[in-house]
Amino acid sequence: EEGCVENCCSPCFGGLDPTNLDGTINLGDGGAMTCEEYGDMAAMHSSNNEACPQIQVIGHTFCGCPSPPPDLCTLCFDGTVVPDPHMVIDPFGDGDSFTCGEIASFLFDLDADDDADTCSVIQNTVGVLC
């Protein structure tokens, strides 16, 4: 894939710029990338690609994007950026730890309207820990 030429996905919803280009995103394989590198990766996708809203949720969580894509569940009930996405918490007290950013990223599968009850429960329990 050569990447996107026009109508490319931005790491932030609305084409806005991330405020934290030095922020880091931990990758599942143990690696990491900076938000600047993440922006370059996002631009390889079309804004119509189904991955674009997911890319923008991660940009909002880790890179200081001003607002998440609409209609998605955010970890903070007011839609603000998670203050410390690298903070490790054990939300269920069972020894399974996650970062606040990992949890925020899991939520992109929830629709703020269709999954309102689930979204609200997570915001009021796990969200307050972050």
Order of alpha helices (4+ residues) and beta strands (2+ residues): beta-beta-alpha-alpha-beta-beta-alpha-alpha
